[in-house]
Amino acid sequence: MYYNKLKDNFVQCVLCPHRCTIKENAVGICGVRKNVQGKLFSLVYSKSVSSHIDPVEKKPLYHFLPGSTALSFGTVGCNLKCKNCQNWETSQAKPGDFFTKDLSPQQIVEDALNQECKNIAYTYNEPTIFYEYMLKTAKLARKKCIKNIMVSNGFINQEPLQELCTFIDAVNCDLKSFQDSFYKKTCSARLEPVLNTLKILHKNKIWLEITTLIIPTLNDNFKNLREMCIWIKNNLGVDYPLHFSAFYPCYQLPDIPNTPASILIKARKIALDTGLHYVYIGNVQTPEGNNTYCPHCGKLLIERYGYSIITNVIKDGVCSCGYRINGIWK
């Protein structure tokens, strides 16, 4: 899906903003979409390299069916080349590098039903690059009243995203930085398409949570983080959760240290002072960073430890003071 035929058996993929022009027998930047005699084929359809049952909080989604589980799967490949990738073993791999399990969309939905999972999550690598696989699975899941969750870098074109919005219920989208220079240097991508994705998801009323992995010296500028929070407030509103996550040395950035908790706590305060209502800290345990509080009265509503919920006193999406907490609660 989503490609144009060109002269001399060339094709142009229009799935993501790279818009790769691909000669015969070659693949695009993602490594998994191949030109075969002037037609573009997916090399990862039904080729899962990882499948697990995860708590929905691991995605992370904190305001979407808390305490529920998601049958989660992914393939090899990605359309970004992030130097800080924490799943690089599969996301930067090519078809054939890993043992794959033939896992059809029908089988995924059946497994989710058998395991009593309320959700299916397209995750572990960038699901945009296995678009057809995700879309078919999501259509089948919708018929069985299973929710669809996409964990994405947001680097996708508008037309395929609009089609996907018909079947996706929730997205956790990375906003890796609010600097285009970071996207270009660290991820081999651009910022503007990601911002467009966030606005499209908001317009389509898809439940959205945003994650920013804070990397010391690369995207931990507090002024820039404040600008990002202001953009979120002005373009998406104040009620979508924002997750600040800690970086751990990996892949091509082994010499950059762990993100100190103090930086994450400061980033959270900046976001809250900007006016965002729900701001969380991930990958490290902090006194308040995992918990949900009522923006109106300040009451502790959901207490979390790691991915586990200790208490949840939200009733029908409402605090005891009467304030409605934005989210999908049932």
N, C-alpha and C positions, 0 to 999 in steps of 0.2 A: 504494500500500500504506500501511497504518497511518494511517487517518483515520476519524473518526466523522461521520455525517450528523446535522445539527441542524435545527431548525425554519427555515422561510422560506428554504430553500436555502443556509443557512450550513453550513460544515463545520468540524470541528476536526482539525487535523493532530496526530498523537500520535507522530510520528517522533522529535522531539527535545524536550527539556525546556521549550522555549518554549510548546509546546502552542497554537499560533496558532489563534485563531478567525477564519475567513476568509469574508468575504461573497462573493457571486457576482461573477465577473469580477475578483476581487482575488487577490493573492498573499500568501504568508506572509513572515516576516522574511527568510528566505533569498532571496526574490525569484524562485524558480524552481518553486514548487509552486502551481498556480493552480486556483481553484474555477471549474469550467465546468458550469453548470446543476446545481449541487449535488453534483458529483463532483470529486475532487481529481486533477489531472493533473500529471505532470512535464513541464517545458518543456525539459529538457536530456537526455532519454533519447537516447543515440547521438549526442549533439552535443558532440564533443570540440573544445576550442579549443587544446589543446596535447598533443603526443605525442612522446616522446623515449625513447631507450635510455640509461639511467643506470646507473652502478655502484650496487650495493645499499648501499654505504657512504654514498651521497649522501642516503639517506632520512631520517636516518642509521640504519642497522642495522650494527652492528659484530660481532655474534655470530650472524649468520644468513647462511649460505652465503657467507662472505667471498670477494670476488673475482668473484662472479657478477654478472650484469646483470639489469635489470628494464625491461620495456616499461612506461613510465610515462605516464599520461594524466590529464586533468582537464577540467572544464567551467567555466562561470561560476557564481558564486554562493557564498554561505557563510551559515551560521546564526549566526556571530559577527561583530562589527563592531570588530575590534581596531584601535586607533589606530596600532599598530606593525606592521601587516601588511606583510610583504615581498613578497607576491604580490597586492597590492591591485588591480592593473590588471585581473585576471580575477576574483578572489574577490569583489570589491565591484561587479563589473559585472552588468548585467542581460542576459537573453536578447535578442539583437539588437544588442548593443553591439559584439560581436566577430564576425569571420568564423568560422564553425564548419565542421568537416569531419564529414560523416556517417560515423561509425565504429561499426559494429555490434559487439556482443559477439563474434559469430562471427569478424569480421574482426580484432579485437584478438587473439584467441587464435591465429588463423592467422598473423598478423604475428609474434607472439611465437615461434611454432614456427619460422617461416622465418628469424628473426634469432637463433635458438638462445639465446633468453632463458630462464633457468630460472624467472623470476618475472614477474608482472604487478603493478604498483604503482598503487594508486588514490590520487592525490596532486595536488599543485599548488593545488587548492582543497579545501574540506572534502568528502570523499566521502560523508558522511552525506546530503548534500542531493541527490546523484544515486544514492540507495540502490538503486533497482530496476535501474539500469544496472550498478552494481557487482555486485549479487547475481547477476544473470544471467551476467555475464562470469565471475565467480568459480566458478559451478557448471560452466560449460563448461571453464574452465581446470583445475579439479580432475580432470575426466575425462581430460585430456591430461597429467596429472602435472606441471602447472605450478603453482608456489607462488603464493599470493595475499598481497599486502602492502597494508595500509591505513595511510596516514599521516594522522592524525586529531587534531582538537582534543578528542576524547572527549566532546563534548556531544551525547549520543544517549541515547534511552530504553532501558530494560532489555530489553523484548520484542524490538524489532528488532535490538538488539545480540546477544541470545541466538541468534536465527536466523542472523545473520551469522557467529557463531563456528563454525558447522558447516563453513564453507567458507574462512575466513580462517586463514592460517598464521602471520602475524606482523603486529604493529602497532607503529608508533612513535607514541606518544601525547604530545601536549603537556601539560605541567603548568606552566601559565604563571606561576603564583604560588601560594603557600600562604595567600593572603589573599583572602577573599571580596570585600572592598572593591576590590581590584585588578580582579578579574573583572568586577564591576559597572561600575566607572568606565572601565576601559580596553578591555574586551571586550564590554560589554553582555550579560553572562552570569553564571553562578554557579559557585562552586567545587565544591559537594557532588556534583552530577551527574558531574563529571569523576572525582572520587575513586571514585564508585560504578562507573564504567566500568573503571577500573584494577582494582578488586577482582573484577569480573565476568570480565575477561580472564584474570586470574591463576587464578580458580577453574576456568575452562574450559581452562586449560593452553595458552593462545595465547602464542607467543613475544612478549615485550614489551620494548620499550626506551622510555625516557622522555626527553623533551627539555624543558629549561627555558631560554628565551631571557632572558638577564639584561639588563635595561634600567636604566642608571644613574639613580638617584634614585627609580625607580618600584617595582622589585622586587628590589633588590640588598641588602636588609637581611640581614646574616649570621645574626642570631638567627632570623629567619623561615626562612631557607634550612636552618638546622640542624633546625628543627621539621619541615620538609618531609622531610628525610632520615630523621628518626626515624620519621615516619609511614610512609614507604616500607619501612623495615626491619621495622616492627611488623606491617604489613598485607600486604606483598608479598614480604618476605624480602630478602636481601642480594645476590642473584645476578642481578638484572635490571640491565643497563647504564643508567646515567644520563648524559645529555649536557648539559653547560652550554654554551650558544652565545652568541656575541657579537652584540650589537645594532649595526646601522648605521642612521643617520638616514634615515627614509623616511616616506612617507604623511603622517599627521597629527602626527608627532613629528620634524619636520626639525631642531629646535633642540636636541635631546638628543644629546650626543656619543657616539662609539663607546664600546663597553664596553672598558675597559682590560684587558689580559691579566692584570694583577695581581689584579683582582677575580675573574676566572675561575679563576685558580690557587688563590686563597684559598677559593673555593667548592668546588673539587675536594678540597682538603685537609679541609675541614669534612665533606664527604660520606664520604671515606675514614676519617676519625677516628670518624665515627658508626658505621662498620662495613660500609658498602657496599663491595662487592668490585671493581666495574668502573665507573669514573667517567672521563668523557672531556670534552675541550674542543673546541668546534667554531667554525668561522668565523675562527679565528686559529690560527697555528702556534705551539705551545709545545713545549719539550723532551720532555715525557712525556705531554702531554695527549691525543695521538692513539693512543697505544700500549696494547696489552693486556699486562698482567703477571700472573703466577701469584700468587694471593692467599696461597698457602702458602709458596712458596720465593722469590718475588720475581723469577723469571726473566722476561726479555723474550720474549714468545711471538709477538706480531704487531706488527711495526713498520710504521707508516703514514706517508705523506706526502700530506696532502690526502686525496683519495679513493683514492689508489693504495696497494697493499700492497707493501712492500719485502721483508719476510720474514714467513713464517708457519711456525712449528715445532710447532704443535699437531698431534698425531697421534691421530686417532680421538677428538677431544674431550678429550684427556688431556695434561697437562704431563709432561715427562720425569721429574718427581719422583713421578708417580702421581696427582696431584691432578686431579680432573675439573673442566674449565672449562665452566660452564653456557652452553648455546647450541645452535644447530642447525648442524652442521658439514658434513653431507653429505646 
